[in-house]
């Protein structure tokens, strides 16, 4: 494993590279994550013990995992980025990092899967195959979600009130509960609100890149129903459901996740 840095859009970006195969796999981690948490998966992909679709994977692949802007050792954006900003950031990243051989295999988990899908729609010629792992592409705008989103924006207005921080933490811990907003600070709070407002339900049909959708049937963050919706909308897609697995496949189901990826390379 080697670790490097590159400047993209005036931000210092940290990334890790594993293996030296001729084919490249670029991994985009989820929200509140970083490249370190995908190291085991990268090692399994770079030195595989399973068959690939074209035969024995003797040399494995080159795996590149950046700390996405705002996470890990990479700098935060200076303004509130949208998913589209991350897409353009990724396009510049792959041009500046020599170990990314195009076309490449693109894997996105959760939040990383959202802009991996958007990237593949816009820059389909650069992606050999797309892997959506528990990707947060479907953000159905239910009445309860709209209320929560609007309340979160209103709460910010009262930052100068006494005991504001106590009230804010109580609201997010006991009302939103699983929301990552509570654990986000600075400009990334604004980024988070933009990210969760981006629903790809009506855009997945424009994906022309061969896509492998990998999901755990016990995922309580991105329900299995979302995987089925994505599978229906993406014509050239394959759905792989891992029984008993939750949202964090890269942490709790490392061997089987790596195996499913390699089987489809």
C-alpha positions as CSV (number, residue, x, y, z in Angstrom):
1,X,0.0,0.0,0.0
2,X,1.2,3.5,-0.8
3,X,-0.3,6.8,0.3
4,X,-0.2,10.0,-1.6
5,X,-1.6,13.4,-1.9
6,X,-2.9,15.5,-4.8
7,X,-4.5,18.9,-5.0
8,X,-7.9,19.0,-6.6
9,X,-10.0,22.2,-6.8
10,X,-7.6,23.8,-4.3
11,X,-8.1,21.0,-1.8
12,X,-5.4,18.7,-0.6
13,X,-6.7,15.2,-1.1
14,X,-5.3,12.1,0.5
15,X,-5.5,8.7,-1.2
16,X,-4.3,5.1,-0.9
17,X,-3.2,2.7,-3.7
18,X,-3.1,-1.0,-3.4
19,X,-1.7,-3.6,-5.9
20,X,-0.3,-3.1,-9.4
21,X,-2.8,-4.8,-11.7
22,X,-3.5,-3.5,-15.2
23,X,-7.2,-2.9,-14.3
24,X,-8.1,-0.2,-11.8
25,X,-10.9,-0.2,-9.2
26,X,-11.7,3.2,-7.6
27,X,-13.6,3.0,-4.3
28,X,-15.8,5.9,-3.0
29,X,-16.6,5.5,0.7
30,X,-19.7,6.6,2.5
31,X,-20.5,9.5,4.7
32,X,-18.5,9.8,7.9
33,X,-16.1,7.2,6.5
34,X,-12.6,7.3,5.1
35,X,-10.1,5.2,3.1
36,X,-8.8,3.4,6.2
37,X,-12.1,1.6,6.6
38,X,-11.8,0.0,3.2
39,X,-8.2,-1.2,3.5
40,X,-9.1,-4.9,4.0
41,X,-11.4,-4.9,1.0
42,X,-8.6,-3.2,-1.1
43,X,-6.1,-5.9,0.0
44,X,-8.5,-8.7,-0.9
45,X,-9.1,-7.2,-4.3
46,X,-5.4,-6.5,-5.0
47,X,-4.4,-10.0,-4.0
48,X,-7.4,-12.2,-4.8
49,X,-7.9,-15.9,-4.2
50,X,-11.0,-16.2,-6.4
51,X,-11.7,-16.3,-10.1
52,X,-12.6,-13.3,-12.1
53,X,-15.1,-13.3,-14.9
54,X,-12.2,-13.7,-17.4
55,X,-10.3,-16.4,-15.5
56,X,-7.8,-16.5,-12.7
57,X,-7.1,-13.1,-11.2
58,X,-3.4,-13.8,-10.7
59,X,-2.2,-10.2,-10.5
60,X,-5.4,-8.8,-9.0
61,X,-6.2,-5.1,-9.7
62,X,-5.0,-1.7,-8.7
63,X,-7.3,-0.3,-6.0
64,X,-7.4,3.4,-5.4
65,X,-9.3,4.8,-2.4
66,X,-9.4,8.6,-1.8
67,X,-10.5,10.3,1.4
68,X,-13.3,12.2,-0.1
69,X,-13.3,16.0,0.4
70,X,-14.4,16.7,4.0
71,X,-13.4,13.2,5.3
72,X,-10.3,11.5,6.6
73,X,-7.1,13.4,5.8
74,X,-8.6,15.4,2.9
75,X,-9.6,19.0,3.3
76,X,-13.1,20.2,3.5
77,X,-14.7,22.2,0.7
78,X,-14.7,25.9,1.3
79,X,-18.4,26.1,0.2
80,X,-21.4,23.8,0.5
81,X,-20.8,21.2,-2.2
82,X,-23.6,19.3,-3.9
83,X,-23.4,15.9,-5.4
84,X,-22.6,17.5,-8.8
85,X,-19.6,19.2,-7.2
86,X,-18.3,15.9,-6.1
87,X,-18.8,14.5,-9.6
88,X,-16.7,17.2,-11.1
89,X,-14.1,16.7,-8.3
90,X,-13.9,13.0,-9.2
91,X,-13.5,13.8,-12.9
92,X,-10.4,15.9,-12.1
93,X,-9.1,13.3,-9.6
94,X,-9.0,10.5,-12.1
95,X,-7.1,12.7,-14.6
96,X,-4.4,13.6,-12.0
97,X,-3.8,10.2,-10.4
98,X,-1.8,8.0,-12.8
99,X,-2.8,4.7,-11.2
100,X,-6.4,5.2,-12.4
101,X,-6.3,3.4,-15.7
102,X,-9.3,4.3,-17.9
103,X,-11.8,3.0,-18.3
104,X,-11.9,1.9,-14.7
105,X,-14.2,0.0,-12.3
106,X,-16.1,2.3,-10.0
107,X,-17.4,1.2,-6.7
108,X,-19.5,3.5,-4.5
109,X,-20.9,2.8,-1.0
110,X,-23.8,4.6,0.5
111,X,-23.2,8.4,-0.1
112,X,-20.2,7.4,-2.4
113,X,-22.7,5.4,-4.4
114,X,-24.8,8.4,-5.1
115,X,-22.2,10.4,-6.9
116,X,-20.6,7.3,-8.4
117,X,-24.0,6.8,-10.2
118,X,-24.2,10.4,-11.2
119,X,-20.6,10.3,-12.4
120,X,-21.3,7.2,-14.5
121,X,-24.3,8.9,-16.1
122,X,-22.3,11.9,-17.1
123,X,-19.0,10.3,-17.9
124,X,-20.1,6.8,-19.0
125,X,-17.2,6.4,-21.4
126,X,-14.7,6.5,-18.5
127,X,-16.3,3.7,-16.5
128,X,-15.9,0.0,-17.4
129,X,-18.4,-1.1,-14.8
130,X,-20.3,0.4,-11.9
131,X,-20.7,-1.3,-8.5
132,X,-23.4,0.2,-6.3
133,X,-23.0,-1.1,-2.7
134,X,-25.9,-0.1,-0.4
135,X,-25.9,3.1,-2.4
136,X,-28.1,6.1,-1.2
137,X,-29.4,6.8,-4.7
138,X,-33.1,6.6,-3.7
139,X,-34.2,9.3,-1.4
140,X,-38.0,9.2,-1.5
141,X,-39.4,12.4,-0.3
142,X,-41.9,11.2,2.3
143,X,-43.9,13.8,4.3
144,X,-41.9,12.9,7.5
145,X,-38.5,13.5,5.7
146,X,-39.7,16.9,4.4
147,X,-40.7,17.9,7.9
148,X,-37.3,16.9,9.3
149,X,-35.4,18.6,6.5
150,X,-37.4,21.9,7.0
151,X,-37.0,21.8,10.8
152,X,-33.3,21.3,10.5
153,X,-33.0,24.4,8.4
154,X,-35.2,26.4,10.8
155,X,-33.3,25.3,13.9
156,X,-30.1,26.9,12.6
157,X,-31.8,30.4,12.8
158,X,-31.9,30.2,16.6
159,X,-28.2,29.5,17.1
160,X,-27.9,32.6,19.4
161,X,-30.6,31.4,21.9
162,X,-29.4,30.3,25.3
163,X,-29.0,26.5,25.6
164,X,-29.2,26.2,21.8
165,X,-26.6,23.4,21.6
166,X,-28.4,21.4,24.2
167,X,-31.7,21.7,22.4
168,X,-30.1,20.9,19.0
169,X,-28.4,17.7,20.3
170,X,-31.6,16.6,22.0
171,X,-33.6,17.1,18.8
172,X,-31.2,15.2,16.5
173,X,-30.5,12.4,19.0
174,X,-34.1,11.7,20.0
175,X,-36.1,12.9,17.0
176,X,-33.8,12.2,14.0
177,X,-31.8,9.4,15.8
178,X,-29.9,7.9,12.9
179,X,-29.3,11.1,11.1
180,X,-25.6,11.8,10.4
181,X,-26.3,15.6,10.7
182,X,-25.7,15.5,14.5
183,X,-22.2,14.2,14.0
184,X,-21.3,16.7,11.2
185,X,-19.7,20.0,11.8
186,X,-18.8,23.2,10.0
187,X,-19.5,23.5,6.3
188,X,-20.1,19.7,6.1
189,X,-23.5,20.3,7.7
190,X,-24.6,22.3,4.6
191,X,-23.0,19.7,2.4
192,X,-25.0,17.0,4.2
193,X,-28.3,18.8,3.6
194,X,-27.6,19.2,-0.1
195,X,-26.6,15.5,-0.4
196,X,-29.8,14.1,1.2
197,X,-31.9,16.4,-1.0
198,X,-30.5,14.7,-4.2
199,X,-32.8,11.9,-5.2
200,X,-31.7,9.9,-8.3
201,X,-34.9,7.9,-8.6
202,X,-35.8,9.5,-12.0
203,X,-32.2,9.5,-13.2
204,X,-31.0,5.9,-12.8
205,X,-32.7,5.0,-16.1
206,X,-30.0,7.1,-17.9
207,X,-27.3,4.8,-16.7
208,X,-25.8,3.0,-19.7
209,X,-22.8,1.5,-17.8
210,X,-23.0,-2.2,-16.8
211,X,-24.0,-2.0,-13.2
212,X,-23.7,-4.5,-10.3
213,X,-25.9,-3.7,-7.3
214,X,-24.8,-5.3,-4.0
215,X,-27.0,-5.1,-0.9
216,X,-27.5,-6.7,2.4
217,X,-31.1,-7.8,3.1
218,X,-30.9,-6.5,6.7
219,X,-29.8,-3.0,5.7
220,X,-31.7,-0.6,8.0
221,X,-30.1,2.5,6.4
222,X,-30.8,2.0,2.7
223,X,-33.6,-0.6,2.6
224,X,-33.5,-3.6,0.3
225,X,-36.5,-2.1,-1.5
226,X,-34.2,0.7,-2.8
227,X,-31.9,-2.0,-4.3
228,X,-34.9,-3.4,-6.2
229,X,-36.0,0.0,-7.4
230,X,-32.5,0.6,-8.8
231,X,-32.4,-2.8,-10.4
232,X,-35.7,-2.1,-12.2
233,X,-34.6,1.3,-13.4
234,X,-31.1,0.4,-14.6
235,X,-31.5,-1.8,-17.7
236,X,-28.0,-3.4,-17.8
237,X,-27.9,-4.2,-14.1
238,X,-27.3,-7.3,-11.9
239,X,-28.7,-7.5,-8.3
240,X,-26.7,-9.4,-5.7
241,X,-28.4,-9.8,-2.3
242,X,-26.2,-10.9,0.7
243,X,-28.4,-12.7,3.3
244,X,-28.0,-11.5,6.8
245,X,-25.9,-8.5,5.9
246,X,-26.5,-4.9,7.0
247,X,-25.4,-1.6,5.6
248,X,-21.7,-1.7,6.4
249,X,-20.7,-4.6,4.1
250,X,-17.1,-3.3,4.0
251,X,-16.8,-3.8,7.7
252,X,-18.9,-6.9,8.5
253,X,-18.9,-8.9,5.3
254,X,-15.5,-8.1,3.8
255,X,-14.6,-11.5,2.2
256,X,-18.0,-12.0,0.5
257,X,-18.1,-8.4,-0.7
258,X,-14.6,-8.7,-2.2
259,X,-15.6,-12.0,-3.8
260,X,-18.7,-10.6,-5.4
261,X,-16.8,-7.7,-6.8
262,X,-14.0,-9.9,-8.3
263,X,-16.5,-12.3,-9.8
264,X,-17.9,-9.5,-11.8
265,X,-14.7,-7.9,-13.0
